């Protein structure tokens, strides 16, 4: 069975839009230049353009010429360190550079009279006629050896190091006229020119010479007599031991240190052994 649907009929829809009118833009009009003014304006434009091009060409040419001129007048600075002033003058003669000594310094690595530093440094490009400032070497610093004679041996080492020297060997010898510990002589001698770090050797006094004795035999002497002899000759009594010994009288010396015949000096210590 077929079903038919009937839809209502719609009338055609018309859209009424307002009519757009044509819009005309009117621009202001200028009067056309006359033939005379047109020719003048054209001439001005051509002249101005020509002057501008000529100016640009002149600036470019001037710049190129300056660059070429600068390159033609530039030279490289040679390395002058270690040369004498005469040799350096010959070296820079071709470059037309001027040498100027501005300072002198001590340097143990560069001999005296040779160039220590230069400014500008080597291999720098400079113009001809440029001044090269030089620092000349005076060689190693020259020192005068100080006078150490009569000074205490302990203080002279400090003084030597402060003045740039190195304390050398120290020998000792007895001297009745020089106090103990004082410097008797030195090498190098005072006021001798020397370079830094030079060694200075000293001879130091140990005071008056102490006489050497041969230790006598005190065995058998009475204790009081032995001690009196030690005190009279500048010896010091050391330890006193007492021992029992048959056949020996009490209070007698039966032993001693140092033994008889040994070398001794004043103020040495002597030990005694006494029989009970």
Phi, psi and omega in degrees: 000127182268136179248131179244131178254131179253119179263149179292149181275136179253138175284158178295137181264128178246132179257118179262106180260147178293143182285132179268128179271152178290132181257128180248130178262128180252117179266150179291143181255140179250148179289136179293137180296149179288169182298324181294311181293329178296318179293321179296317180297319179295319179296319179297317179298315180294319180294315179299316178297319179296318178296321179297314178297321179295320178296316178299316180297322180294316180297315180297317180295320179296317179298315179296319180295319179296318179298316180294321180294317180296317180294326181288337181259357180273141177224162178265136180285125178283163177278114184255356184297137180088349180273157169284164181296324179293316179294323179293324178297320177293325183293323184263003182299318182292328180276355180059037176268153183249129180266138180221118178277121183248345183197163176224136182220157175277136176205114182293342182278337182246124180299157180297141179087005179245161186284127180266316180217161177216152176213125002294158180289175181295150176072011175270138179277127179223166178278154178300143181089358180292144177277134175254113182276133186239147170244119183268148179272140173260008183077192178295147180294134180264125180247155173257129181295128180288160178274114182257352185297130180090348180273159179291139183297331182288327183273335184292331179295320177296317180296319180298316181293323179295329182265007174095011179256171178241126177299128180267216181284151178233118177252153182235144180209149178287140178209121182288334184266355182239132181299157179298132178088000179267151180283128178269317183208167182212156175222124000293165180292159178302145178068014175283131177297137181208160178269160178303150179072014175289146180272138179239118181265148183230149171247120189246142181277141172257012180089191179297144181292131180273124180295146180258130180251158170260122185299122180282170179269112181264357183293133182097344179283156174291148183301314182298319180292322179294316180294324177295321179295318179299314181294322182292331183257011173084018177265161177252136178281129179265221182288143177242118179253148178244132180226153175270127183215122181288144178084003179243140179285145179295138178089001178266152178283124179243358179196156180203152172222126001296156179290160177301138179094349179281146177287135177224158178238162178302145180077005173288159181264134178239122178267144181237147173241123187247138177284142176276000000 
